[in-house]
Amino acid sequence: MADTAASTAASTVNRSVADPANSAVQRHVASLAPEELPAYVYDLVALREHATAVRAALPERVELYYAAKANPEVPLLTALRDAVDGYEVSSGGELAHVRAAVPDAPLAFGGPGKTPAEIVAAVDAGVHRWHVESEQELHRLVAVLAERPGTVVDVLLRVNLPVVTDALDAVPLAMGGRPTPFGLDPDRAEECARLLTDGGPLGRQLRLRGVHAHLASGLAAPEQLSVAEQIVTWSAELAERHGFPLTEVNVGGGMAVDYDDPAQRFDWTAFGEGLTKLLDARPGLTLRIEPGRALTAYCGWYATEVLDVKRSHGEDFAVVRGGTHHLRTPAARGHSQPFAVLPVDAWPHPWPRPAVDTDRATLAGQLCTPKDVLARSTGGAAGLRSADRVLFAMAGAYAWNISHHEFLMHPRPRFHYLGD
Ligand SMILES: *Cc1c(COP(=O)(O)O)cnc(C)c1O
């Protein structure tokens, strides 16, 4: 261990970090040399435990799929394998990648703008469920199947439904039902259902199983349940009108993750109980959910060190190795990423050690843009010194894979998977 190694014993934790900076992750980060930072550290043990608990909270007739776009790293995909029923993929790239990582896992294939080549690849890959996003996609799919007699594809119609939810302040908040490039408007879904069930050519190689809807992001359990109920009710009426058995409804992902208060977790128990009631009233129906963020956000950390501390026009800034080109989440969402500080007491240099001497500081990265801020004006940075380490929490979803890595040509972080 280098003499600049962080001391875990003395570590302090930003008050807002719920999971007091996971000691296995802290120990690992403390063992790294400064040149080995920044690093992404994933706790696969914690991930497996979390996903297993989520699965256990859900009734049997709810299938849990993981939305790979949240984080498609292979060790995470394989760590999730025993807890999930399948994976949702939204491109030909994700399809090939997830198939290779977890070869036997069922895949649901969605996404607007599927190219002809992706459609062929997905048909040949034998995806478990196909989420149809437009009428033209239906026709393209049928044309590909026409060259493969005997092949049947199970489809769900992705619908952009107007649903309302009573948010915290009891003001109904409209979700879905707005102009977007995603899915079918209800009247177009109606037309697709007709084409698939009227005895014509489209229904021959396509089996309409039900409906898919991913309408909102960041909803707590009560709102998610209300949205799920509305989707199921609408789907049952659609099936009734067109005389097909409704066997499946996929109510999407978007379960809330609270970056301002990491202790505030999505209530999977309440959600599972609500879904149980929903299913009790509808024998023969299987529900499916496809969360991304709420499964993997908590298992990833972006670890780095403070390179410099300075005061600028009355405010303190700590500049860390790396930045939002590695962890774009706070810039993309406009929040402060929660973090813990790992103090490094050794200071081998003859010059004074720069330190935050007020009660708050902004944690910025190395990029030459004022947008490169990981946490703004935060009290958790009080006392922070050059060479101290910082562990940004909740960096397991929409973090590295949504970041603009090439900007400014800094080195890439290293990746560590604990419990692999
Ligand atoms: C992104 C996405 C998800 C996952 O959303 P999270 O907010 O990460 O849970 C699920 N389904 C579809 C169709 C998506 O586009």
The ligand as an SDF file (V2000), in Angstrom:
LIG
                    3D

 15 15  0  0  0  0  0  0  0  0999 V2000
  -35.0340    3.2240  -20.2000 C   0  0  0  0  0  0  0  0  0  0  0  0
  -36.1250    2.2530  -20.2590 C   0  0  0  0  0  0  0  0  0  0  0  0
  -36.3880    1.4180  -19.1670 C   0  0  0  0  0  0  0  0  0  0  0  0
  -35.6510    1.5340  -17.8580 C   0  0  0  0  0  0  0  0  0  0  0  0
  -35.9270    2.7380  -17.2330 O   0  0  0  0  0  0  0  0  0  0  0  0
  -35.3330    3.0190  -15.7500 P   0  0  0  0  0  0  0  0  0  0  0  0
  -35.7620    4.4210  -15.4660 O   0  0  0  0  0  0  0  0  0  0  0  0
  -33.8780    2.8520  -15.8340 O   0  0  0  0  0  0  0  0  0  0  0  0
  -35.9720    2.0290  -14.8360 O   0  0  0  0  0  0  0  0  0  0  0  0
  -37.3670    0.4630  -19.3000 C   0  0  0  0  0  0  0  0  0  0  0  0
  -38.0760    0.3420  -20.4540 N   0  0  0  0  0  0  0  0  0  0  0  0
  -37.8550    1.1400  -21.5260 C   0  0  0  0  0  0  0  0  0  0  0  0
  -38.6620    0.9450  -22.7470 C   0  0  0  0  0  0  0  0  0  0  0  0
  -36.8820    2.1160  -21.4640 C   0  0  0  0  0  0  0  0  0  0  0  0
  -36.6840    2.9020  -22.5200 O   0  0  0  0  0  0  0  0  0  0  0  0
  1  2  1  0
  2  3  1  0
  2 14  2  0
  3  4  1  0
  3 10  2  0
  4  5  1  0
  5  6  1  0
  6  7  2  0
  6  8  1  0
  6  9  1  0
 10 11  1  0
 11 12  2  0
 12 13  1  0
 12 14  1  0
 14 15  1  0
M  END
$$$$
